[in-house]
């Protein structure tokens, strides 16, 4: 099997590539410069079995005009070019499957969102995600398509864990804002397993919410994290302080939808880390 991957230096892609290599699968990495050259993409994608699109500039940064443009263009243009390259290929040379990353930021906050019962937001993040997914609507009908709307990815090397762990170990952890905001999360191993599942399962098709089945809020996450490191977590970072430091980017920390992976569960996918306790226990081993 030949698998083509964009965003190969990212956290998810690095973990996925390591897993694929253990299965002796041929990997083609789409470097950033290749993503702006459709002719180069056509050559690299030709004869592959699967294309996995994980490219995108980091979104957790101040949303200046320059950064907004990079966040949007890095996702939309690369997806558009990949789809164009696939469609240009003669049918016998096209991949059988396109897997494209997306995000739960597309959903209106403070609602319970499944793939079928959903309300889409209208803010900057939602606009980016809608624009990110839109090019895949033009994908050739004979290429299977899977879109994963991914929650906050947790793992030993995830930036969230690396930033929080030293603070929590010192007893300086705490909730953000009111702490009532939903906290959809997913363990990195379940992300890679879901991608592998979609490759091997020919019935996998369309949009999937890639989050753990357990619904928690920020306060519950904070308590679970503190318990995992056996330290108290009395502090609170006020919403106004986050807004002052991060500007509009603070919305990533202060609001979210309550997202449920209904289609994955209904189609038999099994999560290795379905709740925050098992997730953090694996990450923060004593």
Secondary structure, 3 states (H helix, E strand, C coil): CEEEEECCCCHHHHHHHHHHHCCCCEEEEECHHHHHCHHHHHHHHCCCCEEEECCCCCCCCCCCHHHHHHHHHHHHHHHHHHHHHHHHCCHHHCCCEEEEEEEHHHECCCCEECCCCCCECCCHHHHHHHHHHHHHHHCCCCCEEEEEEECEEECCCCHHHHHHHHHHHCCCCEEECCCCCECCEEEHHHHHHHHHHHHHCCCCCEEEEECCCCCCEHHHHHHHHHHHCCCCCCEEECHHHHHHHHHHHHHHHHCCCEECCHHHHHCCCCCCCCCHHHHHHHHCCC
